[in-house]
Amino acid sequence: MTSNNCTVRKAVIPVAGLGTRFLPATKAMPKEMLPVVDKPAIQYVVEEAVNVGLHDVLMITGRNKRALEDHFDRVPALEATLEAKGDTAKLESIQVATNLGDIHYVRQGDPKGLGHAVLRAKQHVGDEPFAVLLGDDLINAQDTLLSDMIDLQARTGGSVVALIEVEPSQISSYGCADVEPFGDDGFVKVKGLVEKPAAADAPSNLAVIGRYVLHPAVFEVLEKTEPGRGGEIQLTDALQVLAEGDGEGSGVYGVVFRGRRYDTGDKLSYLKACVELACDSEDLGPGLREWLPGFASRLDK
């Protein structure tokens, strides 16, 4: 679904992480290049941005991420080989990534946290609202989360975060939002944010996930934000300042997401994403769905 709202034109995708949860697979390959069915996880994220009209994409990269750039670049020799063989389907499949959008790259340099990575986008983004999509989070293509967030940002003039409900025992793995209802559409206004609180200290069970639509005022706040939890510059801390402020760009709002989302930075969730998305595919789905019940029945024996 493509949004008609043109207030947000640019997407920022931080991809500088080391992917240590997937070692040794990520020793020589960026975690974002791990395949989910037949294309790397990062391509799903870029496609999500492009599908809502964000054709200007900036990736915040780090060392050993060259494979990301290569994936979205042309490979003339491979294209020529496929064309000579008459393999139109495979040729078109690799050209999809090449033609997705206008993709730019900047190095994060020092790994100082998500807030620092977002700050590296300041020059490219300029003085306009923008989306941030974390490469670990895949959102099902049928869901309208990002376009809903863009519309809410246009309505409020502030910043918007995506939230999910989690079990209280899991909240310590996320940023947590203290919220109140906002309007009649099920949206919320964020009163406060806490980065990875203990379950007993969490103000709610609403966790921040990897989708943001931010007012450019966040850059000025990030420039003044001291390292927080883990010794890193936390985006959560900057959003807390905006939530408490009352000037231009202040105010933080939330969309509570109840669709399908996969954390491909987690091994189990990554495997679930591969299975579910394969079941949804036209070519693999019928055979996989036929095979799965028999496989599952054997697990109980």
Disulfide bonds with the S-S distance in Angstrom:
none
